């Protein structure tokens, strides 16, 4: 028999007892819907958390920390890091303490010297004014907290004003010395932007401004890779150079591990429903076998092989599984969609942020249907074998 | 003319264990059936005729003995080979019609072809051809519940015929039918046997049909009590008489025709004129005349047995 024939035959036999077929399929629908619903919740929550931790941009970053005494982040080493294949740019950073003089006010701030490109990546955004763009300009961004002493409403007026920074250097032990030995320690900058989201009192300056201060080693280096795929290779190369390399991916994979475990637990809960459904399929196929014993006898008498009969039964079970899986996926997915919609409309009512709670990835949808198919075929194996083994003469006499 | 039997049965026995005693359903059956014959297996119920058919159809295994179909021993065949034998070499007609209930007549008829992997289009065409041959094209789209017993049986005959089998087994095909339908079904089987020259094994307990058979095998208590013998002789005389109907054919010429293997009207109608003229007592002129005559007699007969 051809596969098309088997398919059409199985559809015809399933149609003969529509109610029973529908109920059996409904069992699978419930099982698969439960799995899809629960696992989608797992996926959604996972995405939600990961999204909170890392924007997509940060997934391509690697933080390089020195491993003294051998691996120091000297300028030479930073250039070497920048030459690794797959690295888009490097941003050495260095933190200092400083006093900012603005008009009559003096404010103590933490000074972050970095590559302006890294500002973006670090998610420090100027909410007022603009970001640092040029690595050469004498420009700074100031956190709003640093400006607390000023009236916040004046923030806008501060953009474009000139500020003087008295920069305190670190000694060999890492302590700040409040001495000003070098005229380069006092520099004038133009405030170009104000960052709202930063908790501390801090000022961001382009790392180039420190060139004159002859800083030998940096605190850390941020590497931006060209794509997410190369992160692993670049990390390995950085480690080979003796540095400590870490990326947000490490954290994310940790979180993913926890969520995978949660998804498996949720999936198992859904699987219990599917297990019950598979017993339903077994039951339906066994009853169908008894009802059709006579018919199987006829088919064998006119030339059906044991394999033909066995496959006819397996195809029926597979059909139940496929349609159960298909509609189960649809129901589970729609339920998630419904809850997303409800949650979002509630959120918008209370001015909250709209979030996607249920997420059903395409690959998981495919697996859900495949799983339903497999479970159904498995439940159909025994009845199908029995049908295949029926002796034609006994079967044909069976009424 | 020495012919090889299509079915040869040697010392066939089928015994059932029933508690402590053994029931000998069939015992010491020896039989030879030739291609094109219409054989009736006749006997009272319980005489073993259905058991014999089950064995010949490969539905059951004998206790001992051999069944050779064109030289091949059924006992040596695997389950798959037996399935293939059933769907390509034999056709089966049952007393209960045994159509698959949710399928149309057309689908039922094409079922053996489906098991054989024939394409949907080809088997639909074949099924329609057979329905037309049997004269019940109008039943094509009906399911079993929409047909009378006689109609169902005709469809089941079509199903047996669709694969062009060597042998068709019919087990009490009229057992569930009223006398009119029974008559139609029997005449249909007879006509198909003559027309397509397929071997037919008809099982019946109705003595009315015995005259239709080329040979009758009488079964009683699992044993053949009479085989061919007089019956075959009677049949031969009857056939010869049939040929005597042809103009200019006397008793002697009829004997010669029979000896040259022209046994009935169909044989003459489908004969080659030149070959026919080689028979002793038949001139070339006469050969073409009697052939034409036989053809018109056959046509009249077929028309007669066509659906009204």
Interface residues (C-beta under 8 A of the other chain):
Chain A: X1 X2 X4 X5 X12 X13 X15 X16 X295 X298 X299 X300 X301 X302 X303 X304 X305 X306 X307 X308 X392 X393 X396
Chain B: X54 X57 X59 X60 X79 X80 X83 X84 X86 X87 X88 X91 X92 X94 X98 X99 X100 X101 X102 X103 X111 X112 X114 X115 X116 X117 X119 X120 X159 X160 X163
